């Protein structure tokens, strides 16, 4: 009996030591996202993350530790996003939080990070509340937000010299934020502009016929579109059928991303001014290296989600190395001014608002033999499209 107890105690102690050694040998990234709800973007995004982790671990990991990714699905629901973020911290003992796709889930996790005083890198949410109005010291954001992308598109919109504009957007935080930024910046650049129609269907519940007809009835000169995913496909199909786009300019956020442009196939529109990702034509050394590695690993071409997932992990790795620790306050401080090598070139995280300077490609859509592509595109450095320090001070409360 005594021998059995001693054996059991010894086994338990060994197990604890092994578990402790394992914990000391890894850095855990806890990742929250809407995998089931937004697979077009997030399946490539996950591949991008896994590629970056494989590269980092092959190079020796970070601070002498291997990197481990632990993902959770938030069901595209802010409450679930907070619940699984809590689970990642309390049960999985992750060192950092990362992710979210929808702006409302991103804001929920950002607030959670603030309350818990825990580092969070928001990769994809585009609302600017996450860094300005609702910004906090524990939350950083990678992608260019709605203000930045609107600022990139407005100069092209002004060149159209159109007075009467209509807008269409999904009626939640991202869509509202994008339209507000576009209206503000376009009116400042072209004071005589009029917004003659506004359609704001619920996300994922577009009644394409009624929306397209309402826009057509308003007889706008141009349309600003913020729809994406299945809503975009329905809108384009119905718009083509009813002739909405004939003789009208369209300026559109995100439509040039292959996640959303590729599914349009032979319905892809010609001449829309868009932000996007022309992976097939980018000739920089940084992008060629990323493209070769991605295609070598997955036998598939990258989407913008691939770039975001890859660069988010690269950012975490760079931050951990600079901090020489995964302790939250040290990591928060390390991200101030942090420089990261991305497939789009070097980016940095601004100290004044925790926003990265990642830019975007702006160009036009073309239906090239039944496939949508981007043409006449240019990469715009995000640093050029961010508010000044003085403006940020008005937008964001001090940390």
C-alpha positions in Angstrom: 0.0 0.0 0.0 2.8 2.4 1.0 4.7 1.5 -2.1 1.7 2.2 -4.3 1.1 5.6 -2.6 4.8 6.5 -3.1 4.6 5.4 -6.7 1.4 7.5 -7.3 2.9 10.5 -5.5 6.1 10.2 -7.6 4.1 9.9 -10.8 2.0 13.0 -10.0 5.1 15.0 -9.1 6.8 14.0 -12.4 3.6 14.9 -14.3 3.6 18.4 -12.7 7.3 18.9 -13.5 6.7 17.8 -17.1 3.7 20.1 -17.4 5.7 23.0 -15.9 8.6 22.3 -18.2 6.2 22.3 -21.2 4.6 25.5 -20.1 8.0 27.1 -19.7 9.0 26.0 -23.2 6.2 27.6 -25.2 4.6 30.9 -25.8 0.9 30.6 -26.3 -1.0 32.9 -28.7 -4.7 32.9 -27.9 -6.7 33.7 -31.1 -10.4 34.6 -31.2 -12.3 34.8 -34.5 -15.5 34.2 -36.5 -14.2 31.1 -38.4 -17.6 29.6 -39.1 -19.3 32.9 -40.1 -16.6 34.3 -42.3 -14.7 31.4 -43.8 -13.7 33.2 -47.1 -11.4 35.5 -45.2 -10.6 33.4 -42.1 -9.6 30.1 -43.7 -6.7 31.8 -45.6 -6.1 34.0 -42.5 -5.5 30.9 -40.4 -3.1 29.5 -43.0 -1.2 32.8 -42.9 -0.9 32.5 -39.1 0.3 28.9 -39.3 2.9 29.8 -41.9 4.3 32.6 -39.8 4.4 30.3 -36.7 6.2 27.5 -38.6 8.8 30.0 -39.9 9.4 31.4 -36.4 9.6 28.0 -34.7 12.0 26.8 -37.4 14.2 29.8 -36.7 14.3 28.9 -33.0 11.1 30.3 -31.7 11.0 33.5 -29.6 13.0 34.2 -26.5 14.1 30.5 -26.4 10.5 29.2 -26.6 8.4 27.6 -29.3 5.2 29.3 -30.3 1.8 27.6 -29.9 -1.4 28.8 -31.4 -4.7 28.2 -29.6 -7.9 29.3 -31.5 -11.5 29.7 -30.5 -14.6 30.6 -32.6 -16.6 33.5 -31.4 -19.7 32.7 -33.5 -19.6 36.3 -34.8 -21.1 37.3 -31.4 -19.6 39.9 -29.1 -20.7 38.0 -26.0 -19.2 34.8 -27.2 -16.0 36.6 -28.1 -15.6 37.8 -24.6 -16.4 34.4 -23.2 -13.8 32.5 -25.2 -11.2 35.2 -24.6 -11.7 34.7 -20.9 -11.4 30.9 -21.5 -8.2 31.4 -23.3 -6.7 33.4 -20.5 -8.0 31.4 -17.5 -8.0 27.8 -18.8 -5.4 27.8 -21.6 -3.1 30.3 -19.9 -2.3 32.1 -23.1 0.3 34.8 -23.1 -1.3 37.2 -25.5 -4.7 37.6 -27.3 -5.1 38.2 -31.0 -7.7 38.2 -33.7 -11.4 39.1 -34.3 -12.9 39.9 -37.6 -16.2 41.8 -37.1 -15.9 45.3 -35.7 -18.4 44.7 -32.9 -16.6 41.6 -31.7 -13.3 43.4 -31.9 -14.6 46.2 -29.7 -15.9 43.7 -27.2 -12.6 42.0 -26.9 -10.7 45.3 -26.8 -12.9 46.4 -23.8 -12.3 43.0 -22.2 -8.5 43.4 -22.7 -8.7 46.8 -21.0 -10.6 45.5 -18.0 -8.3 42.5 -17.7 -5.1 44.6 -18.4 -4.2 41.9 -21.0 -2.4 42.5 -24.4 -4.7 42.2 -27.5 -3.7 42.6 -31.1 -6.8 43.2 -33.2 -5.9 42.0 -36.7 -8.9 42.7 -38.8 -11.7 44.9 -37.2 -11.9 48.1 -39.3 -13.8 50.4 -37.0 -11.7 53.2 -35.8 -13.3 53.2 -32.3 -11.0 50.4 -31.5 -8.0 52.8 -31.6 -9.5 56.2 -31.2 -12.9 56.8 -29.5 -12.7 53.5 -27.6 -9.0 53.0 -27.7 -7.0 51.7 -24.7 -3.3 51.0 -24.0 -3.7 47.2 -24.1 -5.2 47.1 -27.7 -3.3 47.5 -30.9 -4.7 47.2 -34.4 -3.0 45.9 -37.6 -5.2 46.6 -40.6 -5.9 50.1 -42.0 -9.3 51.1 -40.7 -12.3 52.7 -42.2 -10.9 56.2 -42.0 -7.6 55.2 -43.6 -9.3 53.3 -46.5 -11.8 56.1 -47.0 -8.9 58.6 -47.1 -7.2 56.5 -49.8 -10.4 56.3 -51.9 -11.6 59.9 -51.6 -9.0 61.5 -53.9 -10.1 59.1 -56.7 -13.8 59.9 -55.9 -13.1 63.6 -56.3 -11.5 63.0 -59.7 -14.9 61.6 -60.9 -16.5 65.1 -60.4 -19.8 63.5 -59.4 -22.2 65.5 -57.3 -25.0 63.2 -56.4 -23.9 60.1 -54.3 -25.7 57.1 -52.9 -24.2 54.9 -50.2 -24.9 51.2 -49.3 -23.4 49.5 -46.3 -24.1 46.7 -43.8 -25.8 48.2 -40.8 -23.4 47.5 -38.0 -20.3 49.2 -36.6 -17.9 48.7 -39.6 -20.4 49.8 -42.2 -21.5 52.9 -40.2 -17.9 53.8 -39.5 -16.8 53.5 -43.2 -19.7 55.6 -44.5 -19.2 58.3 -41.8 -15.5 58.6 -42.8 -16.2 58.7 -46.5 -18.9 61.4 -46.1 -16.7 63.5 -43.9 -13.7 63.4 -46.2 -15.5 63.7 -49.4 -17.5 66.8 -48.2 -14.3 68.4 -47.1 -12.7 67.8 -50.5 -15.8 68.6 -52.6 -18.2 70.8 -50.6 -21.0 70.7 -53.2 -21.4 67.0 -53.0 -24.9 65.6 -52.1 -25.8 62.3 -50.6 -29.2 61.4 -52.1 -29.8 57.9 -51.0 -28.7 55.6 -48.2 -29.3 51.8 -47.9 -28.2 50.0 -44.8 -29.4 46.4 -44.8 -28.5 44.1 -41.8 -25.3 42.2 -42.3 -25.9 38.9 -44.2 -29.6 39.7 -44.8 -29.5 41.8 -47.9 -32.7 42.1 -49.9 -30.9 42.8 -53.1 -33.9 43.6 -55.2 -35.3 46.3 -53.0 -31.9 47.8 -52.2 -30.9 48.1 -55.8 -34.3 49.5 -56.8 -34.1 52.1 -54.1 -30.7 53.2 -55.2 -31.8 53.3 -58.9 -34.8 55.4 -58.0 -32.6 58.0 -56.4 -30.8 58.5 -59.7 -27.3 59.1 -58.1 -24.3 59.9 -60.2 -22.1 57.6 -58.2 -22.3 55.0 -55.5 -20.1 54.3 -52.4 -20.4 50.6 -51.5 -19.3 49.0 -48.3 -20.9 45.6 -48.7 -18.7 42.4 -48.7 -19.0 38.7 -48.8 -22.4 37.1 -49.8 -24.1 40.5 -49.6 -21.7 41.9 -52.2 -22.3 39.0 -54.5 -26.1 39.5 -54.3 -25.8 43.3 -54.8 -23.5 42.9 -57.9 -25.8 40.3 -59.4 -29.0 42.3 -58.9 -27.2 45.5 -59.9 -26.0 44.0 -63.2 -29.5 42.6 -63.9 -31.2 45.9 -63.3 -28.6 48.1 -64.9 -27.8 50.0 -61.8 -24.1 50.4 -62.6 -24.5 51.4 -66.2 -23.2 55.0 -66.6 -22.5 55.2 -62.9 -19.2 55.3 -61.0 -18.8 53.0 -58.1 -16.3 53.4 -55.3 -16.0 50.4 -53.1 -14.1 49.4 -49.9 -12.7 45.8 -49.9 -14.1 44.7 -53.3 -10.6 44.2 -54.7 -9.7 41.6 -52.1 -9.7 38.1 -53.8 -11.9 36.8 -50.9 -14.8 38.9 -52.3 -13.8 39.5 -56.0 -13.1 35.9 -57.0 -16.6 34.6 -56.2 -18.1 37.1 -58.6 -16.5 35.3 -61.5 -18.1 36.4 -64.8 -20.3 38.9 -62.9 -17.3 40.9 -61.8 -17.8 44.6 -62.6 -15.6 46.7 -64.7 -14.1 50.0 -63.6 -15.1 50.1 -59.9 -12.5 52.0 -57.8 -11.6 49.7 -54.9 -9.2 48.8 -52.2 -7.9 45.2 -52.5 -5.0 42.8 -52.9 -3.7 42.0 -56.4 -1.4 39.2 -55.3 -0.7 38.1 -58.8 1.0 41.4 -59.8 3.0 42.6 -56.7 6.7 42.4 -57.6 8.4 43.5 -54.4 11.0 41.2 -52.9 9.0 41.0 -49.6 5.9 39.9 -51.3 7.6 37.4 -53.6 9.2 35.7 -50.7 5.8 35.5 -48.9 4.0 34.3 -52.1 6.6 31.6 -52.7 6.5 30.3 -49.1 2.7 30.4 -49.0 2.2 28.6 -52.4 4.9 26.1 -51.4 3.2 25.2 -48.2 -0.5 25.2 -49.3 -0.4 24.8 -53.1 -2.8 27.7 -53.3 -2.6 31.5 -53.8 -2.9 33.9 -50.8 -5.9 36.0 -50.1 -5.7 39.2 -48.1 -6.7 37.2 -45.0 -3.4 35.3 -45.5 -1.4 38.5 -45.4 -3.3 39.7 -42.3 -2.9 36.4 -40.4 0.8 36.1 -41.3 1.6 39.7 -40.4 -0.3 39.6 -37.1 1.8 36.7 -35.9 5.0 38.3 -37.2 4.0 41.4 -35.2 3.5 39.3 -32.0 6.9 37.6 -32.5 8.6 41.0 -33.1 6.9 42.4 -30.0 7.9 39.5 -27.8 11.5 39.7 -29.0 11.7 43.4 -28.3 10.1 43.1 -24.9 12.2 40.0 -24.1 9.1 38.8 -22.3 5.5 38.0 -22.6 4.6 40.0 -19.6 1.7 42.3 -20.6 3.1 45.7 -19.5 6.5 45.0 -21.2 4.8 43.9 -24.4 2.5 46.9 -24.4 5.6 49.2 -24.1 7.5 47.2 -26.8 4.7 47.7 -29.4 5.1 51.5 -29.1 7.0 52.2 -32.4 7.5 48.5 -33.1 8.8 47.8 -36.6 7.7 44.7 -38.4 8.6 43.1 -41.8 5.4 42.3 -43.7 4.6 41.1 -47.2 3.8 44.7 -48.0 7.1 45.9 -46.7 8.1 47.4 -43.3 5.3 48.6 -41.1 5.3 50.2 -37.6 2.9 50.6 -34.7 2.3 54.2 -33.8 2.9 55.2 -30.2 0.2 57.8 -30.2 -2.8 55.6 -31.1 -1.6 51.9 -31.4 -2.4 51.8 -35.1 -0.1 50.1 -37.6 1.0 51.9 -40.7 0.1 48.9 -43.0 -1.3 50.3 -46.2 -3.6 49.1 -49.0 -3.7 48.7 -52.7 -6.1 51.0 -54.6 -7.0 50.3 -58.2 -9.9 49.4 -60.5 -11.8 46.2 -61.1 -11.7 44.5 -64.5 -13.6 41.5 -65.8 -10.8 39.6 -67.4 -12.3 36.8 -69.4 -14.9 35.9 -66.7 -12.6 36.5 -63.7 -12.4 39.6 -61.6 -9.0 41.2 -61.2 -7.5 44.5 -60.1 -5.8 46.8 -62.6 -4.1 50.2 -62.5 -3.3 49.6 -58.8 -0.9 51.4 -56.5 0.2 50.6 -52.9 -0.6 53.5 -50.6 1.5 53.7 -47.4 -0.9 53.8 -44.4 1.3 56.3 -42.6 0.2 58.9 -45.1 -3.5 58.5 -44.4 -3.5 58.7 -40.6 -4.6 61.7 -38.5 -1.9 64.0 -37.1 -0.8 63.7 -33.5 -2.9 66.8 -32.6 -6.0 65.2 -34.2 -5.4 61.9 -32.4 -5.2 63.8 -29.1 -8.7 65.0 -29.7 -10.0 61.6 -30.8 -8.4 59.4 -28.2 -8.4 59.7 -24.4 -4.9 59.4 -22.8 -3.9 55.9 -21.7 
